[in-house]
């Protein structure tokens, strides 16, 4: 391990020890801003941190994004850099994403072999889907206009450094839903005297699964999940109210809209059958992440140029990414990079014993550098 790799590992583990939740990334932001200033970049702080590196006379600009926030999870790891913040951990690899981008900033600042402008975006609150929009609302893309934008996410279970992405849909949207059933509570010994909200809500749980199973094409990639079932019942009290909460994922705006329509139809039918009130509320915070063709091809070239295995036109991911808001404004590419096939590096994202693979840090930094050189090639000197 050379000195550069050692610095990357130490920085990543420091981020890991000190995780912060979305919109509370104060220490993290300070560390990043100080590191970028030390490299001579122009640094701007707001919801996130922006570092700007210019070289040559080129008028093209690209943005590279890393997410900063951690998750409200108690870490179950046994390594010597476990989270020192109770109930919070980097269980998604954002500690590694930040470190790879800082490593690329160091390489590019010390050897600016490109012509144009690189904008380094360190974004808060990706996990709740609010950080990208917060930066956009602050005017980050108008203040620092770019031609293209890119983001890396590690992928547990894939070979270390494997690059994969696709043109078009790469990540599903996520819509949160809440369904309230208002029945009539009563004594558990006399259910006929009321309308048991648990029974009605249970019927809804099962009926909602017919949206995916029977109302959309088998290859649509839609997922509907009920994640909470809340009632006001007691030991011998039938509940008068039940609340279902969950989310659904879709690979197109058309399917996203259709799922909500079917959900409301099913709720209305069940409500009519039982003579109760059922209300449905939906909110979409993560839209579909759509990759543009040009940036995708650039990612393929950069991955191959540094010797990575490159998987082209991979299957879309069912998880959601708020990088989608950037891609909806500027042509971009969201790519996956393998985190390893064994041990903690292969544990699922958001698992309490997941860990980012330090061996991926120099690979990711090298990838970013090569991508910048591809998109902002140095001007040839006339002979």
C-alpha positions as CSV (number, residue, x, y, z in Angstrom):
1,X,0.0,0.0,0.0
2,X,1.5,3.3,-1.1
3,X,1.2,6.6,0.8
4,X,-1.8,7.8,-1.3
5,X,-3.7,4.6,-0.7
6,X,-2.9,4.8,3.0
7,X,-4.2,8.3,3.2
8,X,-7.4,7.2,1.5
9,X,-7.9,4.3,3.9
10,X,-7.3,6.5,7.0
11,X,-9.7,9.2,5.7
12,X,-12.4,6.6,4.9
13,X,-12.2,5.0,8.3
14,X,-12.3,8.4,10.0
15,X,-15.6,9.2,8.1
16,X,-16.8,5.7,9.2
17,X,-16.1,6.4,12.9
18,X,-17.9,9.7,12.7
19,X,-21.2,9.2,10.8
20,X,-23.8,11.9,10.6
21,X,-27.4,11.8,9.5
22,X,-28.9,13.7,6.6
23,X,-28.7,17.5,6.9
24,X,-26.6,17.1,10.1
25,X,-23.3,16.4,8.3
26,X,-21.5,19.3,10.0
27,X,-18.2,17.6,10.9
28,X,-18.2,15.8,7.6
29,X,-18.7,19.0,5.6
30,X,-15.9,20.7,7.6
31,X,-13.5,17.9,6.9
32,X,-14.3,17.9,3.2
33,X,-14.1,21.7,2.8
34,X,-10.8,21.8,4.6
35,X,-9.4,19.0,2.4
36,X,-10.5,20.7,-0.8
37,X,-9.1,24.1,0.3
38,X,-5.8,22.5,1.1
39,X,-5.7,21.3,-2.5
40,X,-6.2,24.8,-3.8
41,X,-9.8,24.4,-5.0
42,X,-12.5,27.1,-4.8
43,X,-14.8,25.9,-2.0
44,X,-18.4,26.9,-1.5
45,X,-20.6,25.7,1.4
46,X,-24.3,25.5,1.6
47,X,-26.6,22.4,2.0
48,X,-23.5,20.5,0.8
49,X,-20.0,21.3,-0.2
50,X,-18.9,22.3,-3.7
51,X,-15.2,22.3,-4.8
52,X,-14.3,23.8,-8.2
53,X,-11.1,23.0,-10.1
54,X,-10.3,24.8,-13.3
55,X,-7.5,24.2,-15.7
56,X,-6.7,25.4,-19.2
57,X,-8.9,27.5,-21.4
58,X,-11.7,25.0,-22.1
59,X,-15.3,26.1,-21.5
60,X,-16.7,22.6,-20.9
61,X,-17.5,21.5,-17.3
62,X,-18.5,18.3,-15.7
63,X,-19.7,17.5,-12.1
64,X,-18.8,14.5,-10.0
65,X,-21.1,13.8,-7.0
66,X,-20.6,11.9,-3.7
67,X,-23.2,11.5,-1.0
68,X,-22.3,12.3,2.6
69,X,-25.0,11.0,5.0
70,X,-25.2,7.9,7.2
71,X,-28.1,5.8,8.4
72,X,-30.0,5.4,11.7
73,X,-28.6,1.9,12.3
74,X,-26.6,0.5,15.2
75,X,-23.4,-1.0,13.8
76,X,-22.8,-4.7,14.4
77,X,-19.2,-4.8,13.1
78,X,-16.1,-5.9,15.1
79,X,-13.4,-4.0,13.2
80,X,-11.4,-1.2,15.0
81,X,-13.1,1.7,13.3
82,X,-16.7,1.1,14.2
83,X,-19.1,4.0,14.5
84,X,-18.6,6.2,17.6
85,X,-22.1,7.7,17.2
86,X,-24.7,5.6,18.9
87,X,-27.4,4.4,16.6
88,X,-25.8,5.8,13.4
89,X,-23.5,4.2,10.9
90,X,-22.2,4.3,7.4
91,X,-24.1,1.3,6.2
92,X,-24.4,2.3,2.5
93,X,-20.8,3.2,1.7
94,X,-21.1,7.0,1.5
95,X,-17.9,7.1,3.6
96,X,-16.1,5.4,0.6
97,X,-17.9,7.5,-2.0
98,X,-16.6,10.7,-0.4
99,X,-13.1,9.4,0.0
100,X,-12.8,8.3,-3.6
101,X,-13.9,11.7,-4.8
102,X,-11.5,13.5,-2.5
103,X,-8.8,11.2,-3.8
104,X,-9.6,12.1,-7.4
105,X,-9.6,15.8,-6.4
106,X,-6.1,15.4,-5.0
107,X,-4.8,13.6,-8.1
108,X,-6.3,16.2,-10.4
109,X,-5.2,19.2,-8.4
110,X,-1.6,17.9,-8.3
111,X,-1.6,16.8,-12.0
112,X,-4.3,18.8,-13.9
113,X,-4.1,16.8,-17.1
114,X,-7.4,18.1,-18.4
115,X,-8.9,21.3,-20.0
116,X,-12.0,22.7,-18.5
117,X,-13.7,22.7,-15.1
118,X,-14.5,19.9,-12.7
119,X,-17.2,20.6,-10.1
120,X,-17.0,18.3,-7.1
121,X,-20.4,18.0,-5.4
122,X,-20.6,16.5,-1.9
123,X,-24.3,16.1,-1.3
124,X,-26.2,15.8,2.0
125,X,-29.2,13.6,2.8
126,X,-29.3,11.2,-0.1
127,X,-31.0,8.5,2.0
128,X,-34.3,10.4,2.4
129,X,-34.1,11.7,-1.2
130,X,-33.9,15.4,-0.1
131,X,-30.3,16.4,-0.6
132,X,-30.0,16.7,-4.3
133,X,-33.1,18.9,-4.6
134,X,-31.9,21.0,-1.7
135,X,-28.7,21.8,-3.6
136,X,-30.6,22.4,-6.8
137,X,-33.0,24.7,-5.0
138,X,-29.9,26.6,-3.7
139,X,-28.9,27.2,-7.3
140,X,-25.9,24.9,-7.5
141,X,-26.4,24.0,-11.1
142,X,-27.0,27.6,-12.1
143,X,-24.1,29.0,-10.1
144,X,-21.8,26.2,-11.3
145,X,-23.2,25.2,-14.7
146,X,-22.0,21.9,-16.1
147,X,-22.5,19.9,-19.3
148,X,-22.7,16.5,-17.6
149,X,-22.9,15.0,-14.2
150,X,-21.8,11.6,-12.8
151,X,-22.1,9.5,-9.5
152,X,-20.7,6.2,-8.3
153,X,-22.4,3.8,-5.9
154,X,-20.7,0.7,-4.6
155,X,-22.3,-2.6,-5.2
156,X,-21.8,-5.4,-2.6
157,X,-21.5,-8.9,-4.0
158,X,-20.0,-7.8,-7.3
159,X,-16.2,-8.2,-8.0
160,X,-14.1,-5.4,-6.6
161,X,-13.9,-2.6,-9.1
162,X,-16.3,-4.0,-11.6
163,X,-18.1,-1.1,-13.4
164,X,-21.7,-1.5,-14.5
165,X,-24.4,0.8,-15.8
166,X,-26.9,1.2,-18.6
167,X,-28.5,3.8,-20.8
168,X,-32.0,4.9,-19.7
169,X,-33.5,3.8,-16.5
170,X,-30.9,2.7,-13.9
171,X,-32.7,3.1,-10.6
172,X,-36.4,2.9,-9.7
173,X,-38.5,5.7,-8.3
174,X,-39.8,5.4,-4.8
175,X,-43.2,6.6,-3.7
176,X,-44.3,6.5,-0.1
177,X,-47.9,5.7,0.7
178,X,-50.1,5.8,3.7
179,X,-53.6,4.2,3.8
180,X,-56.0,4.9,6.7
181,X,-58.9,2.7,7.4
182,X,-61.6,4.2,9.6
183,X,-63.9,1.4,10.9
184,X,-65.7,1.1,14.2
185,X,-64.1,-0.3,17.3
186,X,-65.8,-2.7,19.7
187,X,-65.5,-5.6,22.1
188,X,-63.4,-8.5,20.9
189,X,-66.2,-10.9,22.0
190,X,-68.8,-9.1,19.8
191,X,-67.1,-8.3,16.4
192,X,-70.5,-8.1,14.6
193,X,-71.3,-4.9,16.5
194,X,-68.5,-3.0,14.9
195,X,-66.2,-2.9,11.8
196,X,-62.8,-4.4,12.7
197,X,-60.2,-2.2,11.0
198,X,-57.6,-5.0,11.2
199,X,-59.7,-7.3,9.0
200,X,-60.3,-4.6,6.4
201,X,-56.6,-3.5,6.4
202,X,-55.4,-7.1,6.1
203,X,-57.6,-7.5,3.0
204,X,-55.9,-4.3,1.6
205,X,-52.4,-5.7,2.3
206,X,-53.2,-8.8,0.1
207,X,-55.1,-6.9,-2.5
208,X,-52.3,-4.4,-3.1
209,X,-50.0,-7.3,-4.2
210,X,-52.3,-7.9,-7.2
211,X,-51.1,-4.6,-8.7
212,X,-47.7,-6.2,-9.4
213,X,-49.0,-9.7,-10.0
214,X,-52.0,-9.0,-12.2
215,X,-52.2,-5.3,-13.3
216,X,-48.7,-4.6,-14.7
217,X,-46.6,-6.5,-17.2
218,X,-44.4,-9.2,-15.6
219,X,-41.2,-7.4,-16.6
220,X,-42.3,-4.0,-15.4
221,X,-39.9,-4.2,-12.4
222,X,-42.4,-2.7,-10.0
223,X,-42.4,-3.5,-6.3
224,X,-45.1,-2.7,-3.8
225,X,-44.2,-3.2,-0.1
226,X,-46.3,-2.7,3.0
227,X,-43.8,-2.0,5.8
228,X,-46.0,-0.8,8.7
229,X,-49.3,-1.9,10.1
230,X,-50.6,0.3,13.0
231,X,-53.9,0.1,14.9
232,X,-55.5,1.4,18.0
233,X,-56.6,-2.0,19.2
234,X,-55.9,-3.5,22.6
235,X,-56.0,-7.0,24.2
236,X,-59.8,-7.2,24.1
237,X,-60.5,-4.2,22.0
238,X,-61.1,-4.4,18.2
239,X,-59.5,-1.4,16.6
240,X,-61.6,1.2,14.9
241,X,-58.6,2.6,13.0
242,X,-55.7,1.0,11.1
243,X,-52.9,2.6,9.1
244,X,-50.8,0.9,6.5
245,X,-47.5,2.5,5.4
246,X,-45.1,1.4,2.8
247,X,-43.6,2.3,-0.5
248,X,-43.7,1.3,-4.2
249,X,-40.9,1.3,-6.8
250,X,-41.4,1.8,-10.5
251,X,-39.2,2.0,-13.6
252,X,-41.2,4.6,-15.5
253,X,-43.4,7.6,-14.7
254,X,-46.2,5.8,-16.5
255,X,-46.0,2.8,-14.2
256,X,-45.6,5.0,-11.1
257,X,-48.8,6.9,-11.9
258,X,-50.6,3.6,-12.7
259,X,-49.7,2.1,-9.4
260,X,-51.2,5.0,-7.5
261,X,-54.4,4.8,-9.6
262,X,-54.7,1.0,-9.0
263,X,-54.1,1.5,-5.3
264,X,-56.9,4.1,-5.0
265,X,-59.2,1.8,-7.0
266,X,-58.5,-1.1,-4.7
267,X,-58.9,1.0,-1.6
268,X,-62.3,2.4,-2.8
269,X,-63.5,-1.1,-3.6
270,X,-62.6,-2.5,-0.2
271,X,-64.1,0.5,1.5
272,X,-67.4,0.0,-0.3
273,X,-67.4,-3.7,0.5
274,X,-67.1,-3.0,4.2
275,X,-68.9,0.3,4.5
276,X,-65.9,2.1,6.0
277,X,-63.8,5.1,5.1
278,X,-60.4,4.4,3.4
279,X,-58.0,7.3,2.4
280,X,-54.8,7.0,0.4
281,X,-52.0,9.5,0.4
282,X,-48.9,9.1,-1.8
283,X,-45.7,11.2,-2.1
284,X,-42.8,10.6,-4.5
285,X,-39.5,11.9,-3.3
286,X,-37.2,9.7,-5.5
287,X,-38.1,9.9,-9.2
288,X,-36.7,7.5,-11.7
289,X,-32.9,7.8,-12.4
290,X,-32.4,8.1,-16.1
291,X,-28.9,7.8,-17.7
292,X,-28.0,9.7,-20.9
293,X,-26.3,7.8,-23.7
294,X,-23.1,10.0,-24.1
295,X,-22.2,9.9,-20.4
296,X,-22.8,6.2,-20.3
297,X,-20.4,5.6,-23.1
298,X,-17.8,7.8,-21.4
299,X,-18.1,5.6,-18.3
300,X,-17.6,2.5,-20.3
301,X,-14.4,4.0,-21.8
302,X,-13.0,5.2,-18.5
303,X,-13.6,1.8,-16.8
304,X,-11.9,-0.1,-19.6
305,X,-9.0,2.4,-19.7
306,X,-8.0,1.7,-16.1
307,X,-8.4,-2.0,-16.5
308,X,-11.8,-2.6,-14.8
309,X,-14.2,-5.2,-15.8
310,X,-17.1,-3.4,-17.5
311,X,-20.6,-4.7,-17.7
312,X,-22.7,-2.8,-20.3
313,X,-26.4,-2.4,-20.3
314,X,-26.8,-4.1,-16.9
315,X,-30.3,-4.7,-15.4
316,X,-31.8,-1.7,-13.7
317,X,-31.5,-1.5,-9.9
318,X,-34.7,-1.7,-7.8
319,X,-33.4,0.7,-5.2
320,X,-33.8,4.5,-5.6
321,X,-31.3,7.3,-5.9
322,X,-31.9,11.0,-5.4
323,X,-29.1,11.6,-8.0
324,X,-32.1,11.3,-10.3
325,X,-32.9,15.0,-9.6
326,X,-29.6,16.0,-11.0
327,X,-30.0,13.7,-14.0
328,X,-33.4,15.3,-14.7
329,X,-31.7,18.6,-15.1
330,X,-28.3,17.7,-16.7
331,X,-27.3,14.7,-18.8
332,X,-25.7,12.3,-16.5
333,X,-24.7,8.8,-15.6
334,X,-25.2,6.8,-12.3
335,X,-22.9,3.8,-12.2
336,X,-22.2,0.9,-9.9
337,X,-18.8,-0.2,-8.8
338,X,-18.3,-3.7,-7.3
339,X,-17.5,-3.7,-3.5
340,X,-16.3,-7.3,-3.3
341,X,-17.8,-10.8,-3.2
342,X,-17.0,-11.9,0.4
343,X,-17.2,-10.9,4.0
344,X,-18.6,-7.5,5.2
345,X,-18.0,-6.1,1.7
346,X,-20.6,-8.4,0.3
347,X,-23.3,-7.8,2.9
348,X,-26.4,-6.0,1.7
349,X,-26.5,-2.2,1.7
350,X,-28.1,-1.0,4.9
351,X,-27.1,-4.1,6.8
352,X,-25.7,-3.5,10.3
353,X,-22.5,-5.5,9.5
354,X,-21.9,-4.0,6.0
355,X,-18.5,-2.3,5.3
356,X,-17.1,-0.4,2.4
357,X,-14.1,-2.1,0.8
358,X,-10.9,-0.1,1.2
359,X,-9.4,-1.8,-1.8
360,X,-12.0,0.0,-3.9
361,X,-10.8,3.5,-2.9
362,X,-7.8,3.9,-5.3
363,X,-9.8,2.2,-8.1
364,X,-12.6,4.7,-7.7
365,X,-10.2,7.6,-7.5
366,X,-8.4,6.5,-10.7
367,X,-11.7,6.0,-12.4
368,X,-12.8,9.6,-11.7
369,X,-9.5,10.9,-12.9
370,X,-9.7,9.0,-16.2
371,X,-13.3,10.0,-16.7
372,X,-12.3,13.7,-16.3
373,X,-9.5,13.2,-18.9
374,X,-12.0,11.6,-21.3
375,X,-14.6,14.3,-21.0
376,X,-12.2,17.3,-20.7
377,X,-9.3,16.2,-22.8
378,X,-6.2,18.4,-22.8
379,X,-5.8,20.5,-25.9
380,X,-3.1,19.4,-28.3
381,X,-0.3,21.8,-28.7
382,X,0.2,22.8,-32.4
383,X,3.5,21.8,-33.8
